[in-house]
Amino acid sequence: MTSGAEIALISGGWTALVGLAGFGAAVYTNNRTIKSARDARLREWRAEAYVDVLKEAAWQQQQRQAMRQMLRDATARPLPEPTGKPIDYDTIEGRMQAFASTDAFTALQAYSMANRQAEKAFNAWAQGPNKTDNAAPMTAFDEVDAARSALVGQLRSEMNLDRTPLKNWGRPGAPADQAGGT
């Protein structure tokens, strides 16, 4: 037969094990909560950076549309400046370096390079003597549009939490060929 002291010692040992297991579970749960909160903050900052990139891309697209109108009709008056104001690109780039995925940042760089090339092609056309030869800037604008579509697609796919395919979107009331988005 076991003495009372042995029983107390055994039950005390089990109590200690249960206490240690409870403490371990609390630490594990706390660490997961902290990681989850950190991940949520990073996702929020990433989303804000992506929204700023999309705003800047939309603003630049308005500029390109005005430039395309000038390319189609060299005698046309310059169209008014796009609405809104551009976002500071250095700030966007810094936020994207800090929070974006490698694929998103690569897509942003490709878009930025294509946009610079299109601006160079347009400026060369605007300063050149032959206003009827607009092939180079038009091709450059098409390349920017392709890079913009890739960028928007990358950002949308990263921010789509349930990973279901997103439908194309566009401005309300816009014709199907001008709906925008990808």
C-alpha positions in Angstrom: 0.0 0.0 0.0 1.1 3.5 -0.8 1.5 6.0 2.0 -0.1 9.4 2.0 3.2 11.1 1.5 3.8 9.1 -1.7 0.3 9.9 -3.0 0.9 13.6 -2.3 4.2 13.5 -4.0 2.8 11.8 -7.1 -0.2 14.1 -7.3 2.0 17.2 -6.8 4.2 16.1 -9.6 1.2 15.7 -11.9 0.0 19.1 -10.9 3.4 20.6 -11.7 3.4 18.9 -15.1 -0.1 20.2 -15.9 1.0 23.7 -14.8 4.1 23.5 -17.0 2.0 22.3 -20.0 -0.5 25.2 -19.4 2.4 27.7 -19.2 3.9 26.3 -22.5 0.5 26.6 -24.2 0.1 30.2 -23.0 3.6 31.1 -24.4 2.9 29.4 -27.7 -0.5 31.1 -28.1 0.9 34.5 -27.1 3.7 34.1 -29.7 1.3 33.2 -32.4 -0.9 36.2 -31.5 2.1 38.5 -31.7 3.2 37.1 -35.1 -0.4 37.3 -36.4 -0.6 41.0 -35.3 2.8 41.7 -36.9 1.7 40.0 -40.2 -1.6 42.0 -40.2 0.3 45.3 -39.8 2.8 44.4 -42.6 -0.1 43.4 -44.8 -1.8 46.8 -44.1 1.4 48.7 -44.9 1.8 46.7 -48.1 -1.8 47.4 -49.1 -1.3 51.2 -48.5 1.9 51.1 -50.7 0.1 49.2 -53.4 -2.8 51.7 -53.4 -0.4 54.5 -53.8 1.3 52.7 -56.7 -2.1 52.2 -58.4 -3.0 55.9 -57.9 0.3 56.9 -59.5 -0.2 54.5 -62.4 -3.7 55.9 -63.0 -2.4 59.5 -62.9 0.3 58.6 -65.4 -2.2 56.8 -67.6 -4.2 60.0 -67.8 -1.1 61.9 -68.9 -0.4 59.3 -71.6 -4.0 59.5 -72.8 -3.5 63.3 -73.3 -0.2 62.6 -75.1 -1.8 60.0 -77.4 -4.4 62.6 -78.4 -1.6 64.9 -79.3 0.1 62.1 -81.3 -3.1 61.4 -83.2 -3.7 65.1 -84.0 -0.5 67.1 -84.0 -2.5 70.3 -84.4 -4.6 69.6 -81.4 -4.2 71.8 -78.4 -2.6 70.2 -75.4 -5.3 68.6 -73.2 -5.7 69.8 -69.6 -3.5 68.3 -67.0 -4.8 65.1 -65.4 -6.9 65.5 -62.3 -5.4 65.0 -58.9 -1.8 65.3 -58.3 1.0 62.7 -58.6 2.4 60.9 -55.6 6.0 61.4 -54.8 7.7 58.5 -56.6 10.7 58.3 -54.2 8.2 57.8 -51.3 6.4 55.1 -53.3 9.7 53.4 -54.2 10.9 53.4 -50.6 7.6 52.0 -49.3 7.6 49.3 -52.0 11.2 48.3 -51.2 10.2 48.0 -47.5 6.9 46.2 -47.9 6.3 44.8 -51.4 7.1 41.3 -52.6 10.0 40.8 -55.0 7.6 40.1 -57.8 5.6 43.3 -57.1 8.8 45.5 -56.9 10.1 43.9 -60.1 6.8 44.7 -61.9 7.0 48.3 -60.6 10.5 48.7 -61.9 9.5 47.3 -65.4 6.6 49.7 -65.5 8.7 52.6 -64.4 11.4 51.9 -67.1 8.7 51.5 -69.8 7.1 54.8 -68.7 10.5 56.6 -68.9 11.1 55.2 -72.4 7.6 56.4 -73.5 8.3 59.9 -72.1 11.6 60.0 -74.0 9.9 58.8 -77.2 7.1 61.4 -76.9 9.6 64.2 -76.1 11.7 63.3 -79.1 8.6 63.3 -81.3 7.4 66.6 -79.9 10.8 68.3 -80.5 11.3 66.7 -83.9 10.4 68.2 -87.3 8.2 65.3 -88.5 4.9 65.3 -86.6 3.4 62.7 -88.9 5.7 59.9 -87.8 4.3 58.9 -84.4 5.1 55.2 -84.5 7.9 55.2 -81.9 5.9 57.0 -79.2 2.8 55.0 -79.9 4.7 51.7 -79.6 6.3 52.9 -76.4 2.9 53.8 -75.0 1.7 50.3 -75.9 4.6 48.9 -74.0 3.8 51.0 -71.0 0.2 49.8 -71.1 1.4 46.2 -71.1 3.8 46.9 -68.2 1.0 48.6 -66.3 -1.3 45.7 -66.8 1.3 43.3 -65.5 1.9 45.5 -62.5 -1.8 45.9 -61.7 -2.3 42.2 -62.1 0.5 41.4 -59.8 -0.7 43.8 -57.1 -4.3 42.6 -57.3 -3.3 38.9 -57.1 -1.1 39.6 -54.0 -3.9 41.4 -52.2 -6.6 38.9 -53.1 -6.9 37.1 -49.8 -9.1 34.2 -50.9 -7.2 33.7 -54.1 -10.3 33.6 -56.3 -9.9 35.2 -59.7 -10.9 38.8 -59.8 -13.1 40.0 -62.6 -12.1 42.9 -64.7 -13.2 46.3 -63.4 -13.6 49.6 -65.0 -15.0 53.1 -64.7 -18.8 53.1 -64.3 -20.4 53.9 -67.6 -17.2 53.5 -69.6 -17.4 51.6 -72.9 -16.1 48.0 -72.7 -12.9 48.8 -74.7 -12.1 51.6 -72.2 -13.1 49.8 -69.0 -9.5 49.7 -67.8 -8.1 47.3 -65.3 -6.7 43.8 -65.8 
